[in-house]
Amino acid sequence: NVIRDVPFSKKNLDFLSDLSKFIFKQKKLIKYPEIISFAYWCRRANLIRMKSNHNSKELRFGKGLVFHIVPSNVPINFAYSFAFGLLSGNSNILRISSREDKSTKVLCDLIKILIKKKKYKNLYNSNCILTYEKETQITKFLSGISDVRMIWGGDKTINKIKSLPSKSSSVDISFPDKYSISMINLNKINKNNIKNLVNNFFNDSFVMDQNACSSPHMIIWLNKNSKNAGKVDFFWRNLLNKVNSKYIFSDDMIYKKITRNYENIVKLNNSIKSSKNYGEKINVTTLKKITKNIDQIRGIFGSFYQYYSNNFSCLGDIKSEKLQTISYFGMNKNKIIEILYKYNLSQISRVVPIGKSLELNLIWDGYDLIESMTNTIKIE
C-alpha cells in the first residue's frame, strides 16, 4: 500500500523514536558505533528539533512511493534514507546491497521486529527493505512505479538508474560520490583541547573507514610557523593513540590501504613533498600544491593528505564540483562565509565543525529533503 502522509506525522515520529529506544536497549550493539549514532539521530528530541526547523505554513503531503538505492560502501546510509522517506510522509522501498554486512543485518532485524507490532501495521504494509543482485528488470520495475527515486552512489550508478523509465511526474534525488576536507587553525590547538579535537576527527574519519562522502581525506593546516612547528606531529601522534585503542585493522584493510596509497602516488606525480607513517596505522602525505583534481586523491582506513597554507587562496585551486563538506577547527562562521564568497565556493554543500561531518540532516547535498519529497497544496 502506498500512503501519502503529512511530513513529521505522529505515527512516523513515534516509530523512529521507538526504534531509537529499541536500539539503546540492545547492550551488545555498543560494538556498532554507526548504529548507536543513528539511534542518537532519531531520538525524539532530535526529531522534534528537525520538525521545528522545517515548520511550514503550507499544506504538504508525501509524493507517494520512494525507491531508495543505497550505497554498499556506507551500509548505515540505508537507515537514514529510510528515515528521510518516513519523515517526509512517504512509503518506501529500499534496495540494499546483497554484500554481507553485519551492522545492516542487525539493524534490519530490529526494524523488522518493531514494524510488525500492531500499532505500526500501516507502516508494515507500506514499506519494504529488500536485497537482490544488480538485476536490471527488478530495478526497472521499481523505477517505473515510484514517485521519487533516491539514488546514493557513484556517477555510473546514478546515470544507470536515471536512464531507466520513470513516471513523468517522478523526482530524482541523487547523491553522487563526493569529496571532503578539513581545515585546522594551528594557532588554536593546545594541550587542553587536543583530546577533544582528535576524538572528533577520529569519529569523522574512522567510524565509516573514510568511505562516507563527508569524511575528510585532506587537511589544510593554517598558520604554520615556528611557534606551531610541533603541533601537526602532536596531532597525528594523539590520533595514533586513539586509533590504537579504538580501531581494528584486518589484513584486507591493510592491503586495500597500501594499494590505494600507491595508486595515489601515481596520480599525484610531482605534487608530493613527503610521506610519513605513524605506527603503520596512519599514513600522512604532505603535498607541495593542491591539484585541480584533488577529489581523485582519496584516503581509506587512515590515509590522509595535508597541505600547509597561511591563507585561504589554496581553496580557489580546488575546481572540483565534488567538494562536499569542509569541516573546521579554530575558525569562526563569519570568516568562513567571507571565504566562501571570496573564492566562489558555490559547489560546497556543507561547512561544519570537526566532529559533525557524519551528522546527516534534512538539508543534504543542497537538497531540502522535505520539500523535495512532498507536494505542496496551495490554499487561498
C-alpha positions in Angstrom: 0.0 0.0 0.0 1.2 3.5 -0.8 0.5 6.0 1.9 0.8 9.8 1.4 1.1 11.3 4.8 1.9 14.7 6.1 5.6 15.4 7.0 6.5 14.6 10.6 3.3 12.7 11.3 2.9 11.4 14.8 2.9 7.8 13.6 6.2 8.2 11.8 7.8 10.2 14.6 6.7 7.5 17.1 8.1 4.7 15.0 11.6 6.3 14.7 11.6 7.3 18.3 10.7 3.8 19.4 13.4 2.4 17.1 15.9 4.7 18.8 14.8 3.4 22.2 14.8 -0.2 21.0 18.4 0.1 19.7 19.6 1.6 23.0 18.1 -1.4 24.9 20.4 -3.8 22.9 23.6 -3.7 25.0 25.5 -5.8 22.5 25.2 -3.0 19.9 27.9 -0.9 21.6 30.4 -2.5 19.2 28.4 -0.9 16.3 29.1 2.8 16.7 27.4 3.6 13.4 24.1 2.1 14.7 24.4 3.9 18.0 24.9 7.2 16.1 21.8 6.5 14.1 19.9 5.9 17.4 21.0 9.2 18.7 20.0 10.9 15.5 16.4 9.5 15.5 15.7 10.1 19.2 12.5 12.0 19.8 14.2 15.3 20.9 16.2 15.5 17.7 13.2 14.6 15.5 11.2 17.4 17.2 14.1 19.8 16.6 14.1 18.9 12.9 10.3 19.3 12.7 10.5 22.8 14.2 13.3 23.8 11.8 11.1 22.7 8.9 7.8 24.2 10.2 5.8 25.2 7.2 2.5 27.0 7.0 1.7 25.3 3.7 -0.2 22.1 3.5 2.2 19.3 2.3 1.8 15.6 1.7 4.4 13.0 0.7 4.7 12.4 -3.0 3.9 8.7 -2.6 6.4 5.8 -3.1 10.1 6.5 -2.7 12.5 4.0 -4.2 15.9 4.1 -2.4 19.1 2.8 -4.0 21.6 3.0 -1.1 25.4 2.6 -1.2 27.3 -0.5 -0.3 30.4 1.3 1.0 28.5 3.1 3.7 25.9 0.5 4.7 24.3 2.5 7.5 23.1 5.1 5.0 20.0 2.9 4.3 18.7 3.7 7.7 18.9 7.5 7.2 17.5 7.3 3.7 14.5 5.3 5.1 14.1 7.9 7.9 14.1 10.7 5.3 11.3 8.9 3.4 9.2 8.5 6.5 9.7 12.0 7.9 8.5 13.4 4.5 5.4 11.3 4.7 6.2 8.7 2.1 6.0 4.9 1.6 9.4 3.4 0.9 11.1 0.6 -0.9 14.8 0.2 -0.2 17.2 -1.8 -2.2 20.2 -2.6 0.0 23.4 -4.3 -1.1 23.5 -8.1 -1.3 27.0 -7.8 0.1 27.0 -9.3 3.6 27.3 -6.5 6.2 26.7 -7.4 9.9 25.6 -3.9 11.0 23.0 -3.8 8.3 21.6 -7.2 9.2 21.4 -6.3 12.9 19.6 -3.1 12.3 17.2 -4.6 9.7 16.3 -7.3 12.2 15.4 -4.7 14.8 13.3 -2.7 12.3 11.5 -5.9 11.3 10.7 -6.7 14.9 9.4 -3.2 15.7 7.4 -2.6 12.5 5.5 -5.9 12.9 3.9 -4.5 16.1 0.1 -3.9 15.8 0.5 -0.2 16.2 2.6 0.0 13.1 0.5 -2.2 10.9 0.1 0.6 8.3 3.9 1.1 8.1 4.5 -2.6 7.8 2.1 -2.7 4.8 3.6 0.4 3.1 7.4 -0.1 3.5 9.8 -2.7 2.3 13.6 -3.3 2.6 14.9 -5.9 0.2 18.1 -7.1 -1.4 18.8 -8.5 -4.8 21.7 -8.7 -7.2 22.1 -5.7 -9.5 19.4 -7.2 -11.7 18.0 -4.6 -14.2 14.5 -5.9 -14.5 13.6 -5.5 -10.8 15.2 -2.1 -10.6 13.4 -1.1 -13.9 10.1 -2.2 -12.5 10.5 -0.3 -9.2 11.8 2.8 -11.0 8.6 2.7 -13.1 6.2 2.7 -10.2 8.0 5.1 -7.8 7.2 8.8 -7.3 10.7 9.6 -6.0 14.0 7.8 -6.7 16.6 8.5 -4.1 19.9 7.4 -5.5 23.1 7.1 -3.5 26.3 6.1 -5.3 28.9 6.8 -7.9 28.3 8.7 -11.1 28.0 5.4 -13.0 25.3 4.0 -10.8 23.3 7.3 -10.8 23.4 7.6 -14.6 22.3 4.0 -15.0 19.3 4.4 -12.7 18.3 7.8 -14.3 18.3 6.1 -17.7 15.5 3.8 -16.6 11.9 4.8 -17.5 10.0 6.6 -14.7 6.8 8.4 -14.2 6.6 11.8 -15.9 5.9 13.4 -12.5 8.6 11.5 -10.6 11.5 13.2 -8.9 15.1 12.0 -8.8 17.2 12.9 -5.8 20.8 11.8 -6.4 23.7 11.8 -4.0 26.8 11.2 -6.1 30.2 10.3 -4.7 31.7 13.5 -3.1 35.0 14.6 -1.5 35.6 16.4 1.8 38.4 18.1 3.6 39.2 19.6 7.0 40.8 23.0 7.8 42.6 23.4 11.1 43.9 26.6 12.6 47.2 25.6 14.3 47.1 28.8 16.4 44.1 27.3 18.3 45.5 23.9 19.1 46.7 23.4 22.7 47.1 20.6 25.3 43.7 21.4 26.7 41.7 20.8 23.5 43.8 18.3 21.6 42.0 15.3 23.1 38.6 16.6 22.0 39.8 17.6 18.6 41.3 14.2 18.0 38.2 12.4 19.2 36.0 14.4 16.9 38.4 13.9 13.9 38.5 10.2 14.6 34.7 9.9 14.6 34.5 11.8 11.3 37.2 9.7 9.6 37.3 6.2 11.1 33.7 5.3 12.0 33.0 4.9 8.3 36.6 3.9 7.3 36.7 7.2 5.3 34.1 5.8 3.0 31.5 8.5 3.8 31.3 11.4 1.4 31.7 13.8 4.3 34.8 12.1 5.8 37.9 14.1 5.3 40.7 12.9 3.1 42.9 16.0 3.3 43.7 18.6 6.0 44.7 22.1 5.2 46.8 23.4 8.1 46.6 27.1 8.7 49.2 29.4 10.3 52.2 27.1 10.5 55.1 29.0 12.0 58.0 28.4 14.4 55.7 28.6 17.4 53.3 26.0 15.9 56.0 23.8 14.3 55.4 20.7 16.5 51.6 20.9 16.6 51.0 18.9 13.4 53.1 16.0 14.6 51.4 16.4 18.1 48.0 16.0 16.4 49.0 12.9 14.4 50.6 11.1 17.4 47.5 11.7 19.5 45.3 10.4 16.7 47.5 7.3 16.6 46.9 6.7 20.3 43.1 6.9 19.6 43.4 4.6 16.6 45.4 2.0 18.6 42.7 1.9 21.3 39.6 2.1 19.2 40.2 0.9 15.6 40.8 -2.7 14.4 42.7 -3.4 11.1 42.1 -6.5 9.2 44.6 -7.9 6.6 42.2 -7.0 3.8 42.0 -3.4 5.1 45.8 -3.1 5.2 46.1 -4.5 1.6 43.5 -2.0 0.3 45.1 0.9 2.1 48.6 0.1 0.7 47.1 -0.3 -2.8 45.2 2.9 -2.6 48.4 4.8 -1.4 50.4 3.6 -4.4 47.7 4.5 -6.8 47.5 8.0 -5.4 51.3 8.4 -5.6 51.0 7.8 -9.4 48.1 10.3 -9.7 49.9 13.0 -7.6 53.1 12.6 -9.6 55.3 15.7 -8.7 52.8 17.2 -6.2 54.2 15.2 -3.2 56.6 16.8 -0.8 56.9 13.9 1.7 55.2 10.9 3.3 55.2 9.6 6.8 53.8 6.7 8.7 52.6 6.8 12.2 52.8 3.4 13.7 51.9 1.8 10.3 48.3 2.6 11.0 48.2 6.3 9.9 49.8 7.4 6.6 50.2 11.1 6.0 51.3 12.5 2.7 52.3 16.2 2.5 51.6 18.0 -0.7 53.6 20.8 -2.3 50.5 22.0 -4.1 46.8 21.2 -4.4 45.9 19.8 -7.8 42.6 20.7 -9.5 41.5 17.0 -9.5 42.2 16.7 -5.8 38.9 14.8 -5.4 40.5 11.8 -7.1 43.1 11.5 -4.3 41.2 9.6 -1.6 42.4 8.0 1.6 41.0 4.9 3.2 41.4 3.3 6.6 43.7 6.1 7.9 45.4 7.5 4.8 45.4 11.3 4.8 46.9 14.2 2.7 47.9 17.5 4.1 48.8 20.9 2.9 50.2 24.0 4.7 48.9 27.4 4.0 48.9 30.8 5.6 45.8 32.0 3.8 42.8 30.5 2.0 43.9 31.1 -1.6 44.5 27.3 -2.0 40.8 26.8 -1.8 40.5 28.7 -5.1 42.6 26.0 -6.7 40.0 23.3 -6.0 37.8 23.4 -9.0 36.1 20.1 -8.5 32.3 20.1 -8.2 32.7 17.0 -6.0 33.8 19.0 -3.0 31.0 18.5 -0.5 32.0 19.2 3.1 34.6 21.4 4.8 35.0 20.6 8.5 36.9 23.1 10.5 38.6 23.8 13.8 39.6 27.2 15.3 37.7 29.4 12.8 34.5 31.5 13.2 31.5 31.4 11.0 31.8 34.9 9.7 35.3 34.2 8.4 34.1 31.1 6.7 31.2 32.9 5.0 33.8 35.5 3.8 36.0 32.7 2.4 33.1 31.1 0.5 32.2 34.4 -1.1 35.8 35.4 -1.9 36.7 32.2 -3.7 33.2 31.5 -5.1 33.0 28.0 -3.5 29.4 27.6 -4.6 29.8 23.9 -5.1 30.2 23.2 -1.4 27.2 21.8 0.4 28.2 21.9 4.0 30.7 23.7 6.3 30.6 22.1 9.8 32.8 21.9 12.9 35.1 18.9 13.0 33.1 16.1 14.8 29.9 16.9 12.9 30.8 15.6 9.4 28.7 12.5 9.6 25.6 14.1 11.1 23.1 13.8 8.3 20.2 16.3 8.3 17.2 17.2 6.2 19.3 19.7 4.2 21.8 17.4 2.4 23.9 17.9 -0.6 22.0 21.1 -1.4 18.5 19.4 -1.2 15.8 20.3 1.2 14.6 16.7 1.5 11.2 17.6 3.0 10.4 20.0 0.1 11.9 17.6 -2.5 9.8 14.6 -1.4 6.4 16.4 -0.8 3.7 18.0 -2.8 2.5 21.5 -1.7 -1.2 22.3 -1.8 -1.8 26.0 -2.3 -4.9 27.2 -0.4 -6.2 30.7 -0.7 
